[in-house]
């Protein structure tokens, strides 16, 4: 066989191999999309049918999180974030493009979601309104919106709050954010943002308790359901959840005394 034929055969083989590998890599990534009627589960999450996506790049206050407004009054900023997301959806059809698993939140996937008729994603709009922070990893175009919201003191930025991530982990010495934070009232502010008795959001009766022993199973805490022996004994929960799915997505496992015997 001549050198030219050998070279041509090798080049053809390399081309076929490259195309096959490119096809494999493209098909191995998350390329799925789902379109349908959507419900705002909280400021971070959108549910389409029986699938719940976490908005990519978005970290909104949790439903049980408290913030301080520009008049120094406490308010349920997590519930407001959810309501703002619901207003953005406005009962329209939503398309969510899956961009990969959310390793920090159970088995849920991250998505870039857009309501019918909108050019900007829900991810970007919620952050621009000031009801969420930008959080890595980010594939959605939200960083310019995050900068604008902070600069203009939109939404929660006009008051004082802690990052949702600090609230979830119970990091009471985390940075205070917002234009209304007063260094001379640091202790008083933190007492409001991390109250000894956290108010239960409407219809969210599952109690969560941060626990070191839960880390053995890869969790950060334990949740307790109504009817479980441990439920009444858990008098000062660190978190409140609306469903077991939400509790598990936040890294909590069910209390062993809640489980049915085999």
C-alpha positions as CSV (number, residue, x, y, z in Angstrom):
1,X,0.0,0.0,0.0
2,X,1.4,3.4,-0.9
3,X,2.1,6.1,1.6
4,X,-0.7,8.3,0.2
5,X,-3.3,5.5,0.7
6,X,-2.1,4.9,4.2
7,X,-2.2,8.6,5.0
8,X,-5.7,8.9,3.6
9,X,-7.0,5.9,5.5
10,X,-5.5,7.2,8.8
11,X,-7.1,10.7,8.1
12,X,-10.5,9.1,7.4
13,X,-10.3,7.0,10.6
14,X,-9.3,10.1,12.7
15,X,-12.2,12.0,11.2
16,X,-14.8,9.3,12.0
17,X,-13.4,8.9,15.5
18,X,-13.6,12.6,16.1
19,X,-17.2,12.8,14.9
20,X,-18.2,9.8,17.0
21,X,-16.5,11.3,20.1
22,X,-18.1,14.7,19.5
23,X,-21.6,13.0,19.2
24,X,-20.9,11.1,22.4
25,X,-19.9,14.2,24.3
26,X,-22.9,16.1,23.1
27,X,-25.3,13.4,24.0
28,X,-23.7,12.8,27.4
29,X,-24.4,16.4,28.6
30,X,-27.8,17.5,29.9
31,X,-29.8,18.7,26.9
32,X,-33.3,18.0,28.0
33,X,-36.0,20.6,28.3
34,X,-39.5,20.5,29.8
35,X,-42.4,22.9,29.0
36,X,-45.7,23.2,30.8
37,X,-47.7,24.8,33.5
38,X,-45.4,25.9,36.3
39,X,-45.7,26.5,40.1
40,X,-43.3,28.5,42.2
41,X,-42.3,26.1,45.1
42,X,-40.1,28.8,46.6
43,X,-37.9,31.6,45.4
44,X,-35.4,29.0,44.1
45,X,-37.6,26.3,42.6
46,X,-40.1,25.8,39.8
47,X,-42.2,22.7,39.5
48,X,-43.5,21.5,36.1
49,X,-45.7,18.5,36.5
50,X,-44.0,16.1,38.9
51,X,-40.5,17.6,38.2
52,X,-39.0,20.3,40.4
53,X,-36.0,22.3,39.1
54,X,-33.8,24.6,41.0
55,X,-33.2,27.9,39.1
56,X,-29.6,27.9,38.0
57,X,-27.5,30.6,39.5
58,X,-30.3,31.7,41.8
59,X,-30.1,31.6,45.6
60,X,-33.3,33.2,47.1
61,X,-34.2,33.4,50.8
62,X,-35.8,30.3,52.1
63,X,-39.5,30.3,53.0
64,X,-38.8,30.3,56.7
65,X,-36.0,33.0,56.4
66,X,-36.5,36.4,57.9
67,X,-35.0,39.7,56.7
68,X,-35.1,43.3,58.0
69,X,-36.6,46.0,55.8
70,X,-35.4,49.6,55.5
71,X,-37.6,50.7,58.4
72,X,-35.9,48.1,60.7
73,X,-39.0,45.8,60.7
74,X,-38.7,42.0,60.3
75,X,-40.4,40.5,57.3
76,X,-40.8,37.1,55.7
77,X,-38.5,37.8,52.7
78,X,-38.5,34.1,51.7
79,X,-42.3,34.0,51.2
80,X,-42.1,37.3,49.3
81,X,-39.4,35.8,47.0
82,X,-41.7,32.9,46.2
83,X,-44.6,35.3,45.6
84,X,-42.4,37.4,43.3
85,X,-41.5,34.4,41.3
86,X,-45.1,33.4,41.0
87,X,-45.9,36.9,39.7
88,X,-43.2,36.6,37.1
89,X,-44.7,33.3,35.9
90,X,-48.2,34.8,36.0
91,X,-49.9,31.5,35.1
92,X,-48.0,31.3,31.8
93,X,-46.4,28.2,30.2
94,X,-42.8,27.9,31.2
95,X,-39.9,26.2,29.5
96,X,-37.0,24.9,31.7
97,X,-33.7,23.9,30.1
98,X,-31.9,21.3,32.2
99,X,-28.2,22.4,32.8
100,X,-27.2,19.6,35.2
101,X,-27.6,18.2,38.7
102,X,-27.6,20.4,41.7
103,X,-25.1,18.6,44.0
104,X,-26.0,20.7,47.0
105,X,-29.7,20.1,46.9
106,X,-30.5,16.4,46.7
107,X,-31.5,14.8,43.4
108,X,-32.9,18.0,41.8
109,X,-31.4,19.5,38.6
110,X,-30.6,23.1,37.8
111,X,-32.4,24.8,35.0
112,X,-32.8,28.0,33.1
113,X,-36.5,28.7,32.9
114,X,-38.3,31.2,30.7
115,X,-42.0,32.1,30.8
116,X,-43.9,32.2,27.5
117,X,-43.5,35.6,25.8
118,X,-40.4,36.7,27.8
119,X,-36.9,37.2,26.5
120,X,-35.2,37.2,29.9
121,X,-35.2,34.1,32.0
122,X,-37.0,33.8,35.3
123,X,-33.5,33.3,36.8
124,X,-32.4,36.7,35.6
125,X,-35.6,38.6,36.4
126,X,-35.9,37.4,40.0
127,X,-32.3,38.4,40.7
128,X,-32.8,41.8,39.0
129,X,-35.8,42.5,41.2
130,X,-33.5,42.0,44.2
131,X,-35.2,38.8,45.6
132,X,-32.3,36.5,45.1
133,X,-28.5,36.4,45.0
134,X,-26.3,35.0,42.2
135,X,-24.7,31.7,43.2
136,X,-22.2,29.4,41.6
137,X,-22.2,27.3,39.5
138,X,-23.9,29.6,37.0
139,X,-24.8,29.0,33.3
140,X,-27.7,31.5,33.3
141,X,-26.9,35.1,32.5
142,X,-27.5,36.5,35.9
143,X,-24.4,38.3,37.0
144,X,-25.2,41.7,35.4
145,X,-28.7,41.5,37.1
146,X,-27.1,40.7,40.4
147,X,-24.8,43.8,40.2
148,X,-27.7,46.0,39.2
149,X,-29.9,44.8,42.1
150,X,-27.2,45.5,44.6
151,X,-26.3,48.9,43.2
152,X,-29.9,50.1,43.1
153,X,-30.8,48.5,46.5
154,X,-33.7,46.5,45.0
155,X,-35.8,44.0,46.9
156,X,-34.0,42.6,49.9
157,X,-30.9,44.8,49.3
158,X,-32.8,47.8,50.6
159,X,-32.8,46.3,54.1
160,X,-30.5,43.9,55.9
161,X,-30.2,40.1,55.6
162,X,-27.8,37.2,55.5
163,X,-27.1,35.1,52.5
164,X,-29.5,32.2,52.1
165,X,-26.6,29.8,52.2
166,X,-25.6,31.1,55.7
167,X,-29.2,30.9,56.9
168,X,-29.5,27.3,55.8
169,X,-26.3,26.3,57.6
170,X,-27.1,28.3,60.7
171,X,-24.0,30.4,60.3
172,X,-25.0,33.2,62.6
173,X,-21.7,35.1,62.3
174,X,-21.9,35.3,58.5
175,X,-21.7,38.7,56.6
176,X,-24.7,41.1,57.0
177,X,-25.8,42.2,53.5
178,X,-27.9,45.2,52.4
179,X,-27.9,49.0,52.7
180,X,-29.8,49.1,56.1
181,X,-27.3,47.0,58.1
182,X,-25.9,49.0,61.1
183,X,-22.6,48.0,62.6
184,X,-23.5,49.4,65.9
185,X,-26.6,47.2,66.0
186,X,-24.9,43.9,64.9
187,X,-26.0,41.8,67.9
188,X,-29.6,43.0,67.7
189,X,-29.8,42.5,64.0
190,X,-28.5,38.9,64.2
191,X,-31.0,38.1,66.9
192,X,-33.8,39.1,64.5
193,X,-32.3,37.2,61.5
194,X,-31.7,34.1,63.6
195,X,-34.7,34.0,66.1
196,X,-34.7,31.5,68.9
197,X,-38.2,30.4,67.8
198,X,-38.4,30.4,64.0
199,X,-42.0,31.1,62.8
200,X,-43.6,28.3,60.8
201,X,-44.5,29.4,57.2
202,X,-48.2,28.6,56.2
203,X,-48.7,24.8,55.5
204,X,-45.0,24.0,56.2
205,X,-45.2,22.0,59.4
206,X,-42.2,19.7,58.9
207,X,-39.5,20.5,61.6
208,X,-35.8,20.4,60.7
209,X,-33.0,20.3,63.1
210,X,-29.3,20.7,62.2
211,X,-27.4,17.8,63.7
212,X,-23.7,16.7,63.6
213,X,-24.8,13.0,63.7
214,X,-26.7,13.4,60.4
215,X,-23.3,14.0,58.6
216,X,-22.6,10.3,59.0
217,X,-25.2,9.7,56.2
218,X,-24.1,12.7,54.2
219,X,-26.8,15.1,55.5
220,X,-26.7,18.3,57.5
221,X,-29.8,17.7,59.7
222,X,-32.8,15.6,60.6
223,X,-36.5,16.3,59.8
224,X,-39.4,15.3,62.0
225,X,-43.0,14.8,60.8
226,X,-46.3,15.2,62.6
227,X,-47.1,12.0,64.4
228,X,-43.5,11.0,65.0
229,X,-42.4,10.6,68.6
230,X,-39.7,13.1,68.1
231,X,-42.0,15.8,66.7
232,X,-43.3,17.4,69.9
233,X,-39.9,17.1,71.5
234,X,-38.4,19.3,68.8
235,X,-39.4,22.6,70.3
236,X,-36.9,24.9,68.6
237,X,-36.5,23.8,65.0
238,X,-33.7,25.3,62.9
239,X,-35.8,25.0,59.7
240,X,-39.4,24.5,58.6
241,X,-40.2,22.5,55.4
242,X,-43.4,22.2,53.3
243,X,-42.7,18.6,52.1
244,X,-40.4,15.7,52.6
245,X,-39.0,16.4,49.1
246,X,-38.1,19.9,50.1
247,X,-36.4,18.7,53.4
248,X,-34.4,16.0,51.5
249,X,-33.4,18.5,48.8
250,X,-32.1,20.8,51.6
251,X,-29.9,18.0,52.9
252,X,-32.0,16.7,55.8
253,X,-32.8,13.0,56.4
254,X,-36.0,11.7,58.1
255,X,-35.8,10.9,61.8
256,X,-35.4,7.2,62.4
257,X,-38.4,7.1,64.8
258,X,-40.5,8.3,61.9
259,X,-39.8,5.3,59.7
260,X,-42.2,2.5,59.5
261,X,-40.9,-0.9,60.7
262,X,-40.1,-3.4,57.9
